[in-house]
């Protein structure tokens, strides 16, 4: 899942629902696994499949009209429990960016830790994105991490977004927290000598 971020231009998958919580992103019955592999198969499982495991045709992930690596979601995305598995599922499915007008803080950090970029935009910009996707599902969005901008290429409208400087550096260089520490260990000051004593 470690991929360097720069500028991503993609079509979008729209999920115009508010208050999507982590149990809806990945149901609790799938939390027993401790390995990140395979979680994308169960992203939005109970919306995506019926009880017999058949795809629900009108759910957006099953609709071939939509595709791409950008998920556009309604306000308050990732609320509920703090399970990191939700971010694993989003990344495992292949989404690299989630755009919303508000993210739950813990989920937002979990996305960043799993190389998914949460882009927070204004309510007005989000509404315009949903309308542009509805008008033309092949429209594209450009997310420029170095410049911290997101652009609706259908209308030309652009907004800036905030991101922690450390996380920005890690995403642009494909580093997780351990990679960052290992990469910078040589620049750390030497430890003071141990003091002997009686």
Order of alpha helices (4+ residues) and beta strands (2+ residues): beta-beta-alpha-alpha-beta-alpha-beta-alpha-beta-alpha-beta-beta-beta-alpha-alpha
